[in-house]
Amino acid sequence: MTDFGKIFIVIGVVFIIIGLIWSFIGKLPGDISFQKGNFTFHFPIMTSIVVSIILTLIFYVIGRFK
């Protein structure tokens, strides 16, 4: 049972880190936002590119350790 506790703590810390990073990443220059009346459209082009690069690097590092 102690392994589950450690796993949940690690998952919680990862979610906190992702949340903090996402609060900064969601407003990068290059993201498209339109607001007209009560309609808002947000298309995060630059955010998608940055997240893709970060995930690619993470998966590359994980793949090197296999």
C-alpha positions in Angstrom: 0.0 0.0 0.0 2.9 2.4 0.5 3.7 2.2 -3.2 0.3 3.6 -4.0 0.8 6.5 -1.7 4.1 7.4 -3.3 2.6 7.2 -6.7 -0.3 9.5 -5.8 2.1 12.0 -4.3 4.3 12.0 -7.5 1.2 12.3 -9.7 -0.1 15.2 -7.5 3.3 17.0 -7.8 3.3 16.5 -11.5 -0.2 18.0 -11.8 0.8 21.0 -9.7 3.9 21.6 -11.9 1.8 21.2 -15.1 -0.8 23.7 -13.7 1.9 26.3 -12.9 3.5 25.9 -16.3 0.2 26.0 -18.1 -0.8 29.3 -16.5 2.3 30.9 -18.1 2.2 29.0 -21.4 -1.5 29.7 -22.2 -0.8 33.3 -23.1 2.1 33.2 -25.5 2.6 35.6 -28.4 1.3 33.9 -31.5 -1.8 32.5 -29.8 -4.9 33.7 -31.6 -7.8 35.2 -29.6 -11.0 36.8 -30.9 -13.7 38.2 -28.7 -17.0 39.6 -30.0 -19.8 40.2 -27.7 -20.3 37.2 -25.5 -18.4 34.9 -27.9 -14.7 34.2 -27.4 -12.5 32.0 -29.7 -9.0 31.1 -28.6 -6.6 29.1 -30.8 -3.3 28.5 -29.0 -1.0 27.9 -32.0 2.3 28.9 -30.3 1.3 27.0 -27.1 0.7 23.9 -29.1 4.1 24.1 -30.7 5.8 24.6 -27.3 4.0 21.7 -25.7 4.8 19.5 -28.7 8.5 20.3 -28.4 8.5 19.7 -24.7 6.7 16.4 -25.0 9.0 15.3 -27.8 12.0 16.0 -25.6 10.5 14.1 -22.7 9.6 11.1 -24.8 13.1 11.1 -26.4 14.8 11.1 -23.0 12.5 8.3 -21.7 13.2 6.3 -24.9 17.0 6.6 -24.4 16.7 4.9 -20.9 14.8 1.9 -22.3 
